[in-house]
């Protein structure tokens, strides 16, 4: 989660990043992480090119199945 960026190319400052990492970790612990299919749908909905599975796994928490714990 250390490479989390809310928007590609616009990194957060250190304090904002620490808060975002804590929030994200709490959500993943509580609800599980999205699957790659979820991320693909979001990228497609936003009209963004798919950066590839490995890039998504590097940037965001990913579950092997949808919202698994």
C-alpha positions as a Markdown table, in Angstrom:
| # | Residue | x | y | z |
|---|---|---|---|---|
| 1 | Unk | 0.0 | 0.0 | 0.0 |
| 2 | Unk | 3.0 | 2.3 | 0.1 |
| 3 | Unk | 2.5 | 3.3 | -3.6 |
| 4 | Unk | -1.1 | 4.3 | -3.2 |
| 5 | Unk | -2.1 | 7.3 | -5.4 |
| 6 | Unk | -5.6 | 8.6 | -5.5 |
| 7 | Unk | -5.1 | 9.7 | -9.1 |
| 8 | Unk | -2.3 | 8.6 | -11.3 |
| 9 | Unk | 0.5 | 11.1 | -11.2 |
| 10 | Unk | -0.8 | 13.0 | -8.2 |
| 11 | Unk | 0.9 | 11.6 | -5.1 |
| 12 | Unk | -0.2 | 12.5 | -1.6 |
| 13 | Unk | 2.0 | 14.3 | 0.8 |
| 14 | Unk | 3.5 | 12.2 | 3.6 |
| 15 | Unk | 0.9 | 13.0 | 6.3 |
| 16 | Unk | -2.1 | 12.6 | 3.9 |
| 17 | Unk | -0.6 | 9.3 | 2.6 |
| 18 | Unk | -0.3 | 8.0 | 6.1 |
| 19 | Unk | -3.9 | 8.8 | 6.8 |
| 20 | Unk | -5.0 | 7.2 | 3.5 |
| 21 | Unk | -3.0 | 4.1 | 4.2 |
| 22 | Unk | -4.6 | 3.7 | 7.6 |
| 23 | Unk | -8.1 | 4.1 | 6.2 |
| 24 | Unk | -7.4 | 1.7 | 3.3 |
| 25 | Unk | -5.9 | -0.9 | 5.7 |
| 26 | Unk | -9.0 | -0.6 | 7.9 |
| 27 | Unk | -11.4 | -1.0 | 5.0 |
| 28 | Unk | -9.5 | -4.0 | 3.7 |
| 29 | Unk | -9.4 | -5.6 | 7.1 |
| 30 | Unk | -13.1 | -5.0 | 7.7 |
| 31 | Unk | -14.5 | -5.7 | 4.2 |
| 32 | Unk | -11.8 | -7.4 | 2.2 |
| 33 | Unk | -10.0 | -6.2 | -0.9 |
| 34 | Unk | -11.6 | -5.8 | -4.3 |
| 35 | Unk | -10.8 | -8.3 | -7.1 |
| 36 | Unk | -9.0 | -7.4 | -10.3 |
| 37 | Unk | -12.4 | -7.7 | -12.0 |
| 38 | Unk | -13.7 | -4.9 | -9.8 |
| 39 | Unk | -10.7 | -2.7 | -10.7 |
| 40 | Unk | -11.2 | -3.5 | -14.4 |
| 41 | Unk | -14.8 | -2.3 | -14.2 |
| 42 | Unk | -13.9 | 0.9 | -12.5 |
| 43 | Unk | -11.2 | 1.7 | -15.1 |
| 44 | Unk | -13.6 | 0.8 | -18.0 |
| 45 | Unk | -16.4 | 3.0 | -16.4 |
| 46 | Unk | -14.0 | 5.9 | -16.2 |
| 47 | Unk | -12.7 | 5.4 | -19.8 |
| 48 | Unk | -9.2 | 4.8 | -18.6 |
| 49 | Unk | -6.8 | 2.3 | -20.2 |
| 50 | Unk | -6.1 | -0.9 | -18.2 |
| 51 | Unk | -2.5 | -0.6 | -16.8 |
| 52 | Unk | -2.2 | -4.3 | -16.3 |
| 53 | Unk | -2.7 | -6.8 | -13.5 |
| 54 | Unk | 0.7 | -6.4 | -12.0 |
| 55 | Unk | 0.5 | -2.6 | -11.9 |
| 56 | Unk | -2.8 | -2.8 | -10.1 |
| 57 | Unk | -1.4 | -5.3 | -7.6 |
| 58 | Unk | 1.5 | -3.0 | -7.0 |
| 59 | Unk | -0.6 | 0.0 | -6.4 |
| 60 | Unk | -3.7 | -1.4 | -4.6 |
| 61 | Unk | -4.8 | -4.3 | -2.4 |
| 62 | Unk | -6.2 | -7.0 | -4.5 |
| 63 | Unk | -8.1 | -10.1 | -3.4 |
| 64 | Unk | -8.0 | -13.4 | -5.4 |
| 65 | Unk | -11.8 | -13.5 | -5.3 |
| 66 | Unk | -14.3 | -10.7 | -4.9 |
| 67 | Unk | -14.1 | -9.2 | -1.4 |
| 68 | Unk | -12.6 | -12.3 | 0.2 |
| 69 | Unk | -11.2 | -12.2 | 3.7 |
